[in-house]
Amino acid sequence: MEKKLVVITGASSGFGAEIAKQLSELGYPLLLLARRIERLEALKLPKTLCRQVNITDRHSFEQAIKEAESQFGNVDCLVNNAGVMLLGNIEQQDAEEWENMFATNVLGLLHGMQLVLKKMKKNQSGTIINISSLAGRKTFEHHAAYSGTKFAVHGITETVRWELAPYNVRVITVSPGAAETELLEHTSRQDIKQGYTEWKSSINGVISAQDVAKAVVFCYQLPQNVCIREIAIAPTKQQN
């Protein structure tokens, strides 16, 4: 069966890059979006369109999807992976960091969903996979604003899943726990980064981006009439 178009945001590193590699190996045509286009192009994946897009810019997001659909047909799966994690204490954290996280993690995700769901409803088929976090299910120290964005992702995803279910469209949340990505590097406070690094060592390491990508691919490749509403995936030794 001919494979259909998959769009992946934040595909330049971490979960996004690994999801792209695994789906490409399975023969899917891809639209990869990120701010660092050189990293997308360095993946050298076949049947892949790479575009430099900040998902907070709805216009460029929309244009990239239209271009990809003109080559590969309608989007069958959107993986909303792009995200920013800026840990900090609300009392001290710069408000610009809150705005950055909400713009990317929430508004950018909403842009993507709105851009693809109309055709999915019409076609009575499609999958939207939103990458959230365990911090969207429970709270952690220094995660207040970040956790707020991920609680929003959970609420948005479950509401839209309910709305699109009658149209045979799947909406899925994938919630990783501690994982090896570049996200922690965005945090400006060195003491928080150091503490997080020490905690990772105390549980003998964290899950890999490849592990999370496998979960995403598994959800997508199930028959269209089967919807895994949420997967929470974390290191076995992560207690919280």
Buried (B, 14 or more C-beta within 10 A) or exposed (E): EEBBBBBBBBBBBBBBBBBBBBBBEEEBBBBBBBEEBEBBBEBEBEEBBBBBBBBBEBEBBBEBBEEBBEEBEBBBBBBBBBBBBBBBEEEEBEEEBBEBBBBBBBBBBBBBBEBBBEBBBEBEBBBBBBBBBBBBBEEBEBBBBBBBBBBBBBEBBBEBBEEBEEBBBBBBBBBBBBBBBEBBEBBEBEEBBEBBEEEBEEBEEBBBBBBBBBBBBEBBEEEEEEBBBBBBBBBEEBEE
